[in-house]
């Protein structure tokens, strides 16, 4: 498979994987830690969506599905399926250390491990997914936080997971 096309496909798959899982587990509803609350309020003050801000703050401050997807992809690249499963264990422990009551990161690690295995049959590689995941995280955290928060807020509304204002 062409590398550029593979990276684009991997970025879309990775983005959907972590955004759907993190939204399902309620990251846009409320901040899990004080840092997430500060980030959400800062984004809201800049005319962003508070739910999208909480989502961004939660993935920055705790190992949720974005981190789980990236770490599991690296583990899979190094050791295959056992590496992805080991990453899920590390993310699970990290969530407990952060006093995070959710399992979004652990589930994200499991799902991306399965996705990596299945997409390997069409020529997608873990390296494409690592690059794609970095691009996916960049679209949420690095390019335009306010615009990303509005998109995440709309997704949260569709999942009925929007923050109470």
N, C-alpha and C positions, 0 to 999 in steps of 0.2 A: 504494500500500500504506500502511496505517496506520503511522505512525512508531514508535509504541511496540512494536507487533507486529514490525515490521521490525528494530528494535534487539534485541529478544529473540532472534529467529531468527539475526541476525548474531552475537550473543554466543555462542550455542550452536555455530554453525558455526566461529567463530574459536577457541573453546575446544577443540573437537575437533581442528581443524587443527593447532594448536600442541602440544597435549598428545600426540597420536598421533605426530607427527613427532619431537618431542623425546624421547619414550619410546623410539621405534624406534631413534633414534641413540644411546641409552644414557645419557642425562643422569642417570637415577636410579642407575646402577651405581657411579659414582665421581665425585669432584669433579674438574673440569677445571683449576681454579685454587685457590690457597690460600683465597681469600674464600669460595668455594663449600664448601670443607671446613669452615670455621669456622661457616657458616650451618647446614650439615647437622648438625654436632655439637651446636650450640646447640638446634636443633629436637628432636634426639634426646634431649637432656638434659631437655627439657620433656615427655617421653613421646610424642614424635612418631615417625614412621617415618624412619629414616636415609636410605632411598632417596628418599622424598619430600623430605626436607631437602636432599639433594644436588641433586635436580631443581630445587628452588626456588633454591638457591645458584648453580647453573649458569646459570639464566636471568637471574639478577640480575647476574652478573659477566661475561657474555659474550653477544654478539648471537646468540641461538639463535632458534628458530622463533617465539617470542612477539614478540621485537623485529622479526624479519623480517616477520611478519604485519602488525604495526602500521605499520612504515615503508613497506612495499609498498602498503598501503592508502592511506596519505597520498600516496605517489608516483602511484598510480593516480588518486586524486581530482584531482591537479594536472595530470597529463599523459596519463591513459589507460594503455593497456597499456605503452607505452614507460616510463612512470613506475614501474610495478611492476617492470619488468625492470632499470631503473636502480637501484632499491632493492636488488634481488638482488645486483647488482655491489657496491654499498656494503657490504652485509652480508658478502659474501664477503671483501672487503678487511678489514673489521672483525674477522672471524674470524682472518685471518692475522696481524693486528696483535696479537691477544690470544693468539697461539700456540695457537688452538683447532683441533684436528685434524679436527673434524667439519664437516658441511655442512648441519646442521639449519636454521640461519637462512636459508641460500640456498634450500634446498628450500621452506621455509615461505613465502618471498617469491614463489617461482614458483607454488606451489599457490594462494595467496590471490589472486594476479593472475588465474589461470584461474577461480577461484571467483567473483571480483568480476565478471568478464566474463559468466559464465553466469547468475549471479543477477540481473544487471541486466535480464534479460528478464522477470523476475517482479516487478520494482519495487524491489528492494533497491539502496540507494545506497552509495557509499563512505563517506559521512558516517555512515550506520547502522553500517557495519562498524568505523569508528574508535571510535565510542561503544561498540559491542559488544565490541571488543577490549580497551578499557580496563576494562570490566566483567569480562571473562574473566580478565585479568591480576589484577584486584583479588580475584577469588575464589581465586586461587592464592597471592597474595603479601600481601594486605592485610586480609582479614577475620579469618581464624583459621588461622595457619600450621600449627599442630599438627594440626588436623582435615584441612586440605588435604594435609598430608604423608602422612596415613594413607590418604586416597583415592588419592593419587599412588603410594604404595607398593603398593596393591592393583592398580592399573593396571600398574605395573612388573612385578609377579609374573605377571600374565596375559601380558605380552609376554616373559617370562623375562629381564627386565632389572633385577631387584632387586639391590641392593648386597650384596656378600659381607660378612657380619657376623662 
